[in-house]
Amino acid sequence: MMSDYYGPELERKFCQIGDQVELGANATISGYASLFGEVDQGGDVVTKGAYGASLERLASSGTKVKLLWQHDPAQPIGVWDEVREDARGLYVKGRLLTETRQGLEAAALIEAGAIDGLSIGYRTVKAERDAKGRRHLAELELWEVSLVTFPMLQTARVGAKADDLAPDTTAQDLAGVFRTLRHTLSDA
């Protein structure tokens, strides 16, 4: 359960991956996990610079932002090789680990178009409400960026590119991945 692992204050924001998603042996993905100044479906707006202090703390401690499947800390699916703020938002670049069951499933689902979202897991450090009741998030403690099914911030997009799937990944392997996923989802 999320609150047991991260504590009761962990929040999530979702972003759309985009229309052109290609994955392969390297399963490289990149794009924006959060966009500054955009109002999301929860009425929150992330302010430019909101991640700066958190990213500095992570860098100084040698810790990386985690790449998870659907915010599940028991399902890491890859690594974020680059996480940074720029003028537009929080940019991420990483690799799905297709050597793992979860990473292979994620790659197959992205390639099939079944998964098209990113979501950040964070704690709010500093925020203010405006006259319209929107929360302006000025400082966030970033924990993870997940691949998810349902994005909240529709305008933030990420593209994914890599080589073709590894030659030993057959249609039978992918069918098995989808059977496993269907079974997992039916148990939820």
Contacts in CASP RR format, 6 or more apart in sequence:
PFRMAT RR
TARGET T0000
AUTHOR 0000-0000-0000
METHOD contacts of the structure
MODEL  1
MMSDYYGPELERKFCQIGDQVELGANATISGYASLFGEVDQGGDVVTKGA
YGASLERLASSGTKVKLLWQHDPAQPIGVWDEVREDARGLYVKGRLLTET
RQGLEAAALIEAGAIDGLSIGYRTVKAERDAKGRRHLAELELWEVSLVTF
PMLQTARVGAKADDLAPDTTAQDLAGVFRTLRHTLSDA
2 10 0 8 1.000
2 71 0 8 1.000
2 73 0 8 1.000
3 10 0 8 1.000
5 73 0 8 1.000
6 73 0 8 1.000
6 121 0 8 1.000
6 123 0 8 1.000
6 143 0 8 1.000
9 123 0 8 1.000
9 124 0 8 1.000
10 121 0 8 1.000
10 122 0 8 1.000
10 123 0 8 1.000
10 143 0 8 1.000
11 121 0 8 1.000
11 122 0 8 1.000
11 123 0 8 1.000
11 124 0 8 1.000
12 71 0 8 1.000
12 119 0 8 1.000
12 120 0 8 1.000
12 121 0 8 1.000
12 122 0 8 1.000
12 146 0 8 1.000
12 152 0 8 1.000
13 34 0 8 1.000
13 40 0 8 1.000
13 44 0 8 1.000
13 46 0 8 1.000
13 119 0 8 1.000
13 120 0 8 1.000
13 121 0 8 1.000
13 122 0 8 1.000
13 152 0 8 1.000
13 153 0 8 1.000
14 40 0 8 1.000
14 117 0 8 1.000
14 118 0 8 1.000
14 119 0 8 1.000
14 148 0 8 1.000
14 150 0 8 1.000
14 151 0 8 1.000
14 152 0 8 1.000
14 153 0 8 1.000
15 32 0 8 1.000
15 33 0 8 1.000
15 34 0 8 1.000
15 35 0 8 1.000
15 117 0 8 1.000
15 118 0 8 1.000
15 119 0 8 1.000
15 120 0 8 1.000
15 151 0 8 1.000
15 152 0 8 1.000
15 153 0 8 1.000
15 156 0 8 1.000
15 157 0 8 1.000
15 158 0 8 1.000
16 116 0 8 1.000
16 117 0 8 1.000
16 118 0 8 1.000
16 151 0 8 1.000
16 153 0 8 1.000
16 154 0 8 1.000
16 155 0 8 1.000
16 156 0 8 1.000
16 157 0 8 1.000
16 158 0 8 1.000
17 29 0 8 1.000
17 110 0 8 1.000
17 115 0 8 1.000
17 116 0 8 1.000
17 117 0 8 1.000
17 118 0 8 1.000
17 147 0 8 1.000
17 151 0 8 1.000
17 157 0 8 1.000
17 158 0 8 1.000
17 159 0 8 1.000
17 160 0 8 1.000
18 116 0 8 1.000
18 117 0 8 1.000
18 157 0 8 1.000
18 158 0 8 1.000
18 159 0 8 1.000
20 159 0 8 1.000
21 110 0 8 1.000
21 111 0 8 1.000
21 113 0 8 1.000
21 116 0 8 1.000
21 159 0 8 1.000
21 160 0 8 1.000
22 111 0 8 1.000
22 160 0 8 1.000
22 161 0 8 1.000
22 162 0 8 1.000
23 29 0 8 1.000
23 96 0 8 1.000
23 107 0 8 1.000
23 110 0 8 1.000
23 111 0 8 1.000
23 160 0 8 1.000
23 162 0 8 1.000
23 165 0 8 1.000
24 98 0 8 1.000
24 107 0 8 1.000
24 111 0 8 1.000
24 162 0 8 1.000
24 163 0 8 1.000
24 164 0 8 1.000
24 165 0 8 1.000
24 166 0 8 1.000
25 98 0 8 1.000
25 162 0 8 1.000
25 163 0 8 1.000
25 164 0 8 1.000
25 165 0 8 1.000
25 166 0 8 1.000
26 95 0 8 1.000
26 162 0 8 1.000
26 163 0 8 1.000
27 95 0 8 1.000
27 96 0 8 1.000
27 97 0 8 1.000
27 98 0 8 1.000
27 103 0 8 1.000
27 107 0 8 1.000
27 160 0 8 1.000
27 162 0 8 1.000
28 93 0 8 1.000
28 94 0 8 1.000
28 95 0 8 1.000
28 160 0 8 1.000
28 161 0 8 1.000
28 162 0 8 1.000
29 92 0 8 1.000
29 93 0 8 1.000
29 94 0 8 1.000
29 95 0 8 1.000
29 96 0 8 1.000
29 110 0 8 1.000
29 158 0 8 1.000
29 159 0 8 1.000
29 160 0 8 1.000
29 161 0 8 1.000
30 82 0 8 1.000
30 91 0 8 1.000
30 92 0 8 1.000
30 93 0 8 1.000
30 94 0 8 1.000
30 158 0 8 1.000
30 159 0 8 1.000
30 160 0 8 1.000
30 161 0 8 1.000
31 91 0 8 1.000
31 92 0 8 1.000
31 93 0 8 1.000
31 118 0 8 1.000
31 157 0 8 1.000
31 158 0 8 1.000
31 159 0 8 1.000
32 88 0 8 1.000
32 89 0 8 1.000
32 90 0 8 1.000
32 91 0 8 1.000
32 92 0 8 1.000
32 118 0 8 1.000
32 156 0 8 1.000
32 157 0 8 1.000
32 158 0 8 1.000
33 90 0 8 1.000
33 91 0 8 1.000
33 92 0 8 1.000
33 118 0 8 1.000
33 119 0 8 1.000
33 120 0 8 1.000
33 145 0 8 1.000
33 156 0 8 1.000
33 158 0 8 1.000
34 46 0 8 1.000
34 51 0 8 1.000
34 89 0 8 1.000
34 90 0 8 1.000
34 120 0 8 1.000
34 153 0 8 1.000
34 156 0 8 1.000
35 46 0 8 1.000
35 88 0 8 1.000
35 89 0 8 1.000
35 90 0 8 1.000
35 153 0 8 1.000
35 155 0 8 1.000
35 156 0 8 1.000
36 46 0 8 1.000
36 47 0 8 1.000
36 48 0 8 1.000
36 49 0 8 1.000
36 50 0 8 1.000
36 87 0 8 1.000
36 88 0 8 1.000
36 89 0 8 1.000
37 45 0 8 1.000
37 46 0 8 1.000
37 47 0 8 1.000
37 48 0 8 1.000
38 45 0 8 1.000
38 46 0 8 1.000
38 153 0 8 1.000
38 155 0 8 1.000
38 156 0 8 1.000
39 45 0 8 1.000
39 134 0 8 1.000
40 152 0 8 1.000
40 153 0 8 1.000
41 152 0 8 1.000
41 153 0 8 1.000
41 154 0 8 1.000
42 152 0 8 1.000
43 133 0 8 1.000
43 134 0 8 1.000
43 135 0 8 1.000
44 134 0 8 1.000
44 135 0 8 1.000
44 136 0 8 1.000
44 137 0 8 1.000
45 134 0 8 1.000
45 135 0 8 1.000
45 136 0 8 1.000
45 137 0 8 1.000
46 89 0 8 1.000
46 90 0 8 1.000
46 137 0 8 1.000
46 140 0 8 1.000
47 136 0 8 1.000
47 137 0 8 1.000
47 138 0 8 1.000
48 85 0 8 1.000
48 87 0 8 1.000
48 89 0 8 1.000
49 85 0 8 1.000
49 138 0 8 1.000
49 139 0 8 1.000
50 85 0 8 1.000
50 137 0 8 1.000
50 138 0 8 1.000
50 139 0 8 1.000
50 140 0 8 1.000
51 85 0 8 1.000
51 90 0 8 1.000
51 140 0 8 1.000
51 142 0 8 1.000
52 85 0 8 1.000
53 125 0 8 1.000
53 139 0 8 1.000
54 122 0 8 1.000
54 125 0 8 1.000
54 139 0 8 1.000
54 140 0 8 1.000
54 141 0 8 1.000
54 142 0 8 1.000
55 83 0 8 1.000
55 84 0 8 1.000
55 85 0 8 1.000
55 142 0 8 1.000
58 64 0 8 1.000
58 65 0 8 1.000
58 83 0 8 1.000
58 142 0 8 1.000
64 79 0 8 1.000
64 80 0 8 1.000
64 83 0 8 1.000
65 80 0 8 1.000
65 83 0 8 1.000
65 92 0 8 1.000
65 142 0 8 1.000
65 143 0 8 1.000
65 144 0 8 1.000
65 145 0 8 1.000
66 73 0 8 1.000
66 76 0 8 1.000
66 80 0 8 1.000
66 143 0 8 1.000
66 144 0 8 1.000
66 145 0 8 1.000
67 76 0 8 1.000
67 77 0 8 1.000
67 78 0 8 1.000
67 79 0 8 1.000
67 80 0 8 1.000
67 94 0 8 1.000
67 96 0 8 1.000
67 144 0 8 1.000
67 145 0 8 1.000
67 146 0 8 1.000
67 147 0 8 1.000
68 75 0 8 1.000
68 76 0 8 1.000
68 77 0 8 1.000
68 144 0 8 1.000
68 145 0 8 1.000
68 146 0 8 1.000
68 147 0 8 1.000
69 75 0 8 1.000
69 76 0 8 1.000
69 77 0 8 1.000
69 102 0 8 1.000
69 103 0 8 1.000
69 105 0 8 1.000
69 106 0 8 1.000
69 146 0 8 1.000
69 147 0 8 1.000
70 146 0 8 1.000
70 147 0 8 1.000
70 148 0 8 1.000
70 149 0 8 1.000
71 119 0 8 1.000
71 121 0 8 1.000
71 144 0 8 1.000
71 146 0 8 1.000
71 148 0 8 1.000
72 146 0 8 1.000
73 144 0 8 1.000
75 102 0 8 1.000
76 97 0 8 1.000
76 100 0 8 1.000
76 102 0 8 1.000
77 96 0 8 1.000
77 97 0 8 1.000
77 100 0 8 1.000
77 102 0 8 1.000
77 103 0 8 1.000
77 105 0 8 1.000
77 106 0 8 1.000
77 147 0 8 1.000
78 94 0 8 1.000
78 95 0 8 1.000
78 96 0 8 1.000
78 97 0 8 1.000
78 100 0 8 1.000
78 103 0 8 1.000
79 94 0 8 1.000
79 95 0 8 1.000
79 97 0 8 1.000
80 92 0 8 1.000
80 93 0 8 1.000
80 94 0 8 1.000
80 145 0 8 1.000
81 93 0 8 1.000
81 94 0 8 1.000
81 95 0 8 1.000
82 91 0 8 1.000
82 92 0 8 1.000
82 93 0 8 1.000
82 94 0 8 1.000
83 90 0 8 1.000
83 91 0 8 1.000
83 92 0 8 1.000
83 93 0 8 1.000
83 142 0 8 1.000
83 145 0 8 1.000
84 90 0 8 1.000
84 91 0 8 1.000
85 91 0 8 1.000
89 156 0 8 1.000
90 120 0 8 1.000
90 142 0 8 1.000
90 145 0 8 1.000
92 118 0 8 1.000
92 145 0 8 1.000
92 158 0 8 1.000
96 103 0 8 1.000
96 106 0 8 1.000
96 107 0 8 1.000
96 110 0 8 1.000
97 103 0 8 1.000
98 104 0 8 1.000
98 107 0 8 1.000
98 165 0 8 1.000
98 166 0 8 1.000
98 169 0 8 1.000
101 177 0 8 1.000
101 180 0 8 1.000
104 169 0 8 1.000
104 173 0 8 1.000
104 177 0 8 1.000
105 177 0 8 1.000
105 180 0 8 1.000
105 181 0 8 1.000
106 115 0 8 1.000
106 147 0 8 1.000
107 165 0 8 1.000
108 174 0 8 1.000
108 177 0 8 1.000
108 178 0 8 1.000
109 115 0 8 1.000
109 181 0 8 1.000
110 116 0 8 1.000
110 147 0 8 1.000
110 160 0 8 1.000
111 165 0 8 1.000
114 149 0 8 1.000
115 147 0 8 1.000
115 148 0 8 1.000
115 149 0 8 1.000
116 151 0 8 1.000
117 147 0 8 1.000
117 148 0 8 1.000
117 149 0 8 1.000
117 150 0 8 1.000
117 151 0 8 1.000
117 158 0 8 1.000
118 145 0 8 1.000
118 146 0 8 1.000
118 147 0 8 1.000
118 148 0 8 1.000
118 151 0 8 1.000
118 156 0 8 1.000
118 158 0 8 1.000
119 145 0 8 1.000
119 146 0 8 1.000
119 148 0 8 1.000
119 151 0 8 1.000
119 152 0 8 1.000
120 140 0 8 1.000
120 142 0 8 1.000
120 144 0 8 1.000
120 145 0 8 1.000
120 146 0 8 1.000
121 142 0 8 1.000
121 143 0 8 1.000
121 144 0 8 1.000
121 145 0 8 1.000
121 146 0 8 1.000
122 140 0 8 1.000
122 141 0 8 1.000
122 142 0 8 1.000
122 143 0 8 1.000
123 140 0 8 1.000
123 141 0 8 1.000
123 143 0 8 1.000
124 135 0 8 1.000
124 137 0 8 1.000
124 139 0 8 1.000
124 140 0 8 1.000
124 141 0 8 1.000
125 138 0 8 1.000
125 139 0 8 1.000
125 140 0 8 1.000
125 141 0 8 1.000
126 137 0 8 1.000
126 138 0 8 1.000
126 139 0 8 1.000
127 135 0 8 1.000
127 136 0 8 1.000
127 137 0 8 1.000
127 138 0 8 1.000
127 139 0 8 1.000
128 135 0 8 1.000
128 136 0 8 1.000
128 138 0 8 1.000
129 135 0 8 1.000
129 136 0 8 1.000
130 136 0 8 1.000
END
